[in-house]
């Protein structure tokens, strides 16, 4: 029988399927269900720095209305800051500890961060709680016009976190960079152990009957995986860390394609929400069947076989191919 074992961020996984950060990984009961149904690792639902900052701001505003507990230069506001942050992470640390007691697969903590401020100290607590790795889901709004240097902010966050902890660190990226290939290659040399391509953001839609904005599709669409596939294929063999594919991966063929392009693992969320946790075992069985049909005993025998670096026609990954194939339409 085919062996689906793969290495991601230095962690040995029994197969390449990781359940990405979402509501399915927000409680010990759900996490155990993911493991029971075949998940090789889980990324805990992110703790959001932005939410902590908003909550902190609300408490500040409330405190300022009461002159008995707030003064411009008092220590009250410092206490509020500390209390909010400690309270926000307490339950998260509890979930990490409970997960490590109850399951055998790797537990990857996740921080959705927007700055490189003192919250980074939380990374140490996450390591102390027993997390096997930490995923930095760095979100900088692409519509920001403030002049913020996105690439420098990414570098600052990564370097500060790496100085704090010893467990493997991965970075989940958005595709919104001027030169994504160059930027991703550069940060792969920073000491991080993994890069996840790509983050999927909230998308708006419009109700044309009510003429109001509404929420767009919550789940990813299978066609979205092609964009990820392209960059996995381009970067495979050129980065100094593991690659995980994320977004639009809904079936076993998509998983196999991402591995052929060079991914070490995939992160899945939408397909599991749609089909249920038991779908993971079905995907594993289908990958095993495909490997047996093709004569592959191990994942590494075909991983990256069709990456830009190794395939017979690397130009397929280039932008100009669109003009060549579809220019006459």
C-alpha positions in Angstrom: 0.0 0.0 0.0 1.2 3.5 -0.8 2.9 5.4 2.0 1.5 9.0 2.2 4.0 10.2 4.9 5.4 13.7 4.1 7.6 16.2 5.9 6.3 19.8 6.5 8.2 22.4 8.5 10.3 19.5 9.9 7.2 17.8 11.2 6.5 14.3 10.0 2.9 14.0 8.8 1.1 10.7 8.1 -0.4 12.2 5.0 -0.3 15.7 3.3 -3.8 16.9 4.5 -3.8 19.6 7.1 -7.0 21.2 8.3 -6.4 24.9 8.1 -7.3 27.5 10.6 -11.1 27.7 10.9 -14.1 27.0 13.1 -13.4 23.3 12.7 -10.3 23.7 14.8 -11.7 25.9 17.5 -12.6 23.3 20.1 -11.1 20.1 21.4 -14.2 18.1 20.4 -13.9 19.3 16.7 -10.2 18.8 16.7 -10.5 15.2 17.9 -13.0 14.6 15.1 -10.5 15.9 12.5 -7.9 13.5 13.8 -10.3 10.6 13.9 -11.2 11.1 10.3 -7.6 11.2 9.0 -6.2 14.7 9.3 -2.4 14.7 9.5 -2.2 18.0 11.4 -4.5 20.9 12.4 -4.0 24.6 12.4 -5.9 26.1 15.4 -8.4 28.8 14.6 -6.4 32.0 14.7 -6.2 34.4 17.5 -6.6 37.8 15.9 -4.4 40.7 17.0 -6.8 43.1 15.3 -9.7 41.9 17.5 -7.6 42.3 20.6 -6.7 45.9 19.6 -10.4 46.7 19.0 -11.4 45.3 22.3 -8.6 47.2 24.0 -9.7 50.4 22.4 -13.3 49.9 23.5 -12.1 49.4 27.1 -10.0 52.5 26.9 -12.9 54.6 25.7 -15.1 53.3 28.5 -12.4 54.0 31.1 -11.9 57.5 29.9 -15.6 58.3 30.7 -15.0 57.6 34.3 -12.6 60.1 35.9 -12.6 58.1 39.1 -10.7 55.2 37.4 -8.9 57.0 34.6 -6.4 59.8 34.5 -4.3 60.7 31.5 -1.0 59.7 33.1 -2.3 57.0 35.5 -1.4 53.3 35.5 -5.0 52.3 35.0 -4.8 52.2 31.2 -1.6 50.0 31.4 -3.6 47.6 33.6 -6.5 47.6 31.1 -4.1 46.9 28.2 -2.5 44.0 30.1 -5.8 42.5 31.2 -7.3 42.6 27.7 -4.3 40.9 26.1 -3.9 38.3 28.9 -7.6 37.4 28.9 -7.7 37.1 25.1 -4.9 34.6 24.9 -5.8 32.6 28.1 -8.4 30.5 26.4 -6.2 30.0 23.4 -3.4 28.6 25.5 -5.9 26.3 27.2 -7.0 25.0 23.8 -3.3 24.3 22.9 -2.7 22.4 26.1 -5.9 20.4 25.8 -5.2 19.5 22.2 -1.7 18.2 23.0 -3.2 16.0 25.7 -6.0 14.6 23.6 -4.5 14.1 20.1 -1.3 12.7 18.6 -1.1 14.7 15.3 0.8 18.0 15.3 -0.9 21.1 16.6 0.0 24.3 14.8 -1.0 27.5 16.5 -2.0 30.5 14.4 -1.7 34.3 15.0 -3.5 36.7 12.6 -1.3 39.7 13.0 -1.0 43.2 11.6 1.9 44.8 13.6 5.3 43.9 15.1 4.5 45.3 18.5 4.7 43.8 22.0 1.9 41.2 21.3 4.8 39.1 19.8 5.6 38.1 23.4 2.5 35.9 23.1 4.5 33.6 20.8 6.6 32.5 23.7 3.5 31.6 25.7 2.2 29.6 22.7 5.5 27.7 22.6 5.3 27.1 26.4 1.8 25.7 26.0 3.1 23.0 23.8 2.3 23.9 20.2 4.3 22.0 17.7 4.6 25.0 15.4 3.3 28.5 14.9 1.7 29.9 11.7 1.8 33.7 11.2 -1.2 34.8 9.2 0.0 38.3 8.5 -2.7 40.5 7.1 -1.9 43.9 5.7 -4.8 45.5 3.8 -3.9 45.8 0.1 -6.1 48.9 -0.2 -4.0 50.7 2.4 -2.8 54.1 1.2 -0.9 55.1 4.3 2.5 54.5 2.8 3.2 51.6 5.1 6.1 49.5 3.8 4.4 46.0 3.6 7.6 44.1 2.9 9.5 45.7 5.8 6.6 45.0 8.1 6.6 41.3 7.2 10.3 41.1 7.7 10.1 42.8 11.1 7.3 40.6 12.3 9.1 37.4 11.2 12.5 38.3 12.7 11.0 39.4 16.0 9.0 36.1 16.3 12.0 34.0 15.3 14.0 35.6 18.1 11.4 34.6 20.7 10.7 31.0 20.0 12.4 27.7 18.9 9.4 25.8 17.4 9.0 25.9 13.6 7.4 29.1 12.2 5.5 29.3 9.0 4.0 32.4 7.2 0.6 32.4 5.5 0.8 35.0 2.7 -1.6 36.9 0.5 -0.8 37.2 -3.2 -0.8 41.0 -3.0 2.8 41.8 -3.6 4.5 43.7 -6.5 7.0 40.9 -7.1 5.6 37.9 -5.1 8.2 35.4 -6.4 11.1 37.6 -5.3 9.5 38.5 -2.0 8.6 34.9 -1.1 12.1 33.7 -2.0 13.6 36.4 0.2 11.6 35.6 3.3 12.2 31.9 2.9 15.8 32.7 3.8 14.8 34.4 7.1 14.8 31.1 9.1 11.1 30.3 8.8 10.3 26.7 8.1 7.2 27.0 6.0 5.2 29.2 3.6 1.5 28.8 3.0 0.1 30.0 -0.4 -2.3 31.7 -0.3 -4.6 33.3 2.3 -8.2 33.8 1.2 -9.9 37.0 2.2 -13.5 38.0 2.7 -15.1 39.0 -0.6 -18.2 41.3 -0.9 -21.1 40.8 -3.3 -24.1 42.9 -4.4 -27.8 42.1 -4.1 -29.1 43.7 -7.3 -32.7 43.4 -6.2 -32.2 45.2 -2.9 -29.3 47.2 -4.2 -27.3 46.5 -1.1 -23.9 45.0 -0.4 -23.9 41.5 0.9 -21.4 38.8 1.9 -19.8 37.0 -1.0 -19.1 33.2 -1.2 -17.9 32.0 2.2 -16.3 28.9 0.8 -13.5 28.7 -1.8 -14.2 27.6 -5.3 -12.3 24.7 -7.0 -11.2 27.0 -9.8 -9.2 29.1 -7.3 -6.6 26.3 -6.9 -5.0 27.1 -10.3 -3.6 30.4 -9.1 -2.1 28.6 -6.1 -0.8 25.8 -8.3 1.1 28.2 -10.5 3.0 29.7 -7.7 3.7 26.4 -6.0 5.1 25.2 -9.3 7.2 28.3 -9.8 8.6 28.4 -6.3 9.3 24.7 -5.7 13.0 24.2 -5.4 13.7 27.9 -5.1 12.7 28.5 -1.5 14.6 27.5 1.6 11.5 26.0 3.4 8.5 23.9 3.0 5.5 24.9 0.9 1.9 24.3 1.7 -0.9 24.9 -0.8 -4.1 26.5 0.4 -7.4 27.8 -1.2 -9.5 26.0 -3.8 -8.4 22.5 -2.9 -11.6 20.5 -3.0 -10.8 16.9 -4.1 -8.0 14.4 -4.3 -6.9 15.3 -7.8 -6.3 18.9 -6.6 -4.1 17.6 -3.8 -2.2 15.3 -6.2 -1.7 18.2 -8.6 -0.3 20.5 -5.8 2.1 17.9 -4.7 3.2 17.3 -8.3 3.9 21.0 -8.6 6.0 20.9 -5.4 3.8 21.3 -2.3 4.8 19.4 0.8 1.3 19.5 2.2 -2.1 21.1 1.6 -4.4 23.0 3.9 -8.1 22.3 3.5 -11.1 24.0 5.0 -14.1 24.6 2.6 -14.3 21.1 1.3 -14.4 19.7 4.8 -17.2 22.1 5.7 -19.1 21.1 2.6 -18.6 17.3 2.8 -17.9 16.8 6.5 -14.8 15.5 8.4 -15.3 11.9 7.0 -14.4 13.3 3.6 -10.7 13.4 4.7 -10.5 9.6 4.8 -12.1 9.4 1.3 -9.4 11.8 0.0 -6.7 9.7 1.5 -8.1 6.5 0.0 -8.3 8.1 -3.5 -4.7 9.4 -3.3 -3.5 5.9 -2.3 -5.4 4.4 -5.2 -3.8 6.9 -7.6 -0.3 6.2 -6.3 -0.8 2.5 -6.6 -2.0 2.9 -10.2 1.0 5.0 -11.1 3.5 2.8 -9.3 4.4 5.3 -6.6 5.2 4.0 -3.1 6.1 7.3 -1.5 5.0 10.9 -1.8 8.6 12.0 -2.5 8.7 9.9 -5.6 6.3 12.4 -7.4 6.6 15.6 -5.3 7.7 18.4 -7.5 7.9 16.2 -10.5 6.0 18.8 -12.6 7.4 21.9 -10.9 8.8 24.7 -13.1 12.3 23.6 -12.2 11.8 19.9 -13.3 9.0 19.8 -15.9 9.8 19.5 -19.7 8.0 22.7 -20.6 8.6 25.3 -17.8 7.1 28.1 -20.0 3.7 26.7 -19.2 4.0 28.5 -15.8 4.8 31.9 -17.5 2.3 34.7 -18.1 3.0 34.8 -21.9 1.5 31.4 -22.4 -2.0 33.0 -22.0 -1.4 35.2 -25.0 0.0 32.2 -27.0 -3.0 29.9 -26.3 -5.9 32.4 -26.0 -4.7 35.5 -27.9 -7.0 34.6 -30.9 -10.2 34.5 -28.8 
